Amino acid sequence: MSSDSAPLAGRVALVTGGSRGLGRAVATRLAADGAAVAVNYRRDSGAADEVVAGIAAEGGTAVAYQASVDDEAAVAAMVRRIGEDLGPVDLLVSNAGTASRGTAVADTDEQEYLRLLRVHTLGPLALIRALLPGLRAAERGDVIVVSSAIVETTPAGGAAYTMAKAAMEAAARTLAFEERRHGIRVNVVAPGLVATDMGERLVAASGAPTIADLDARYPFGRVARPEDVAGVVAFLASADADYLTAQRIRVDGGGPGIPIVAAGPA
Ligand SMILES: NC(=O)c1ccc[n+]([C@@H]2O[C@H](COP(=O)([O-])OP(=O)(O)OC[C@H]3O[C@@H](n4cnc5c(N)ncnc54)[C@H](OP(=O)(O)O)[C@@H]3O)[C@@H](O)[C@H]2O)c1
């Protein structure tokens, strides 16, 4: 799979939250396209090992790394270990994320805002700072941020999550202009509802039975699958997207889908 002619041959990718859901599909796809992939996870080492084994079985290269993205020291240690094992990262997919508690602004305290900001914004920015020397030195560097289409719809109960995603989008756009002279591309992918553990939890919280029950009500007859997002990430990292930076691509079938969010955000 990782022959010299593969589109991402020679590149070293880090996918945060690469053990499950969207990140798993992205890690698998980037490895299939020839990148060596660092699969970051927080708790579920079994899931991360499964992703690594699946990539190896297809002839690709992947290694799992534990670090919570909101722990700056752990992130710095992870970046060092990836450098030793695979070489400097030249492609970051900042994907790790968690949902908010779904409370209204009237009932959301500062701790909840800070918890979400640490995972979706401040942690990823510390990771980017740690990776920038390697990204700048690379022939081409990419930062691809997984945000959410929710930034446009701002549903009730989602302020902490939506604000954190919006803040990261603003930082990513700024970074794109700052780092263009170093050959770094920074782009945002903003999915609508996706069929993952997080997606299933969200749907359950809104009172709908399962994502499968919602398929017929979504564009193209189905809720997005993780592979739909992974394909867009692979495109953004490819030579075909060489002249793209500071872009935001919504992956929601042209949405909006049905407004299922009653109690919590995607
Ligand atoms: N699913 C949707 O409908 C949807 C829609 C729009 C945007 N998104 C965004 O897409 C991204 C991926 O979501 P998903 O649906 O794939 O979620 P998921 O199924 O819950 O998977 C989350 C992944 O992120 C990891 N993770 C969570 N917190 C972490 C932390 N602090 N540090 C490192 N890794 C962490 C998890 O690792 P462990 O298992 O080890 O904890 C897991 O690999 C998130 O940023 C999410 O906000 C999702």
The ligand as an ORCA input file, in Angstrom:
! r2SCAN-3c Opt
* xyz 0 1
  N     -19.991     12.431     15.060
  C     -20.507     13.582     14.659
  O     -21.727     13.673     14.369
  C     -19.606     14.803     14.506
  C     -20.106     15.895     13.763
  C     -19.305     17.024     13.591
  C     -18.035     17.066     14.138
  N     -17.575     16.000     14.862
  C     -16.216     16.097     15.404
  O     -15.445     15.065     14.821
  C     -14.400     14.683     15.720
  C     -14.429     13.178     15.920
  O     -15.685     12.824     16.473
  P     -16.236     11.312     16.482
  O     -17.676     11.401     16.151
  O     -15.347     10.428     15.697
  O     -16.116     10.995     18.061
  P     -15.989      9.595     18.812
  O     -16.622      8.513     18.021
  O     -16.491      9.843     20.198
  O     -14.399      9.356     18.867
  C     -13.619     10.305     19.553
  C     -12.143     10.001     19.381
  O     -11.424     11.080     19.967
  C     -10.603     10.574     21.028
  N     -10.551     11.557     22.093
  C     -11.575     12.114     22.788
  N     -11.106     13.016     23.681
  C      -9.754     13.027     23.527
  C      -8.700     13.739     24.147
  N      -8.930     14.628     25.117
  N      -7.430     13.497     23.727
  C      -7.166     12.598     22.753
  N      -8.125     11.884     22.129
  C      -9.401     12.103     22.522
  C     -11.223      9.244     21.436
  O     -10.222      8.420     22.035
  P     -10.573      7.440     23.305
  O     -11.587      6.457     22.807
  O      -9.281      6.810     23.680
  O     -11.139      8.363     24.358
  C     -11.700      8.731     20.072
  O     -10.630      8.193     19.333
  C     -14.629     15.493     17.002
  O     -13.799     16.636     17.004
  C     -16.087     15.909     16.897
  O     -16.333     17.082     17.645
  C     -18.322     14.865     15.045
*
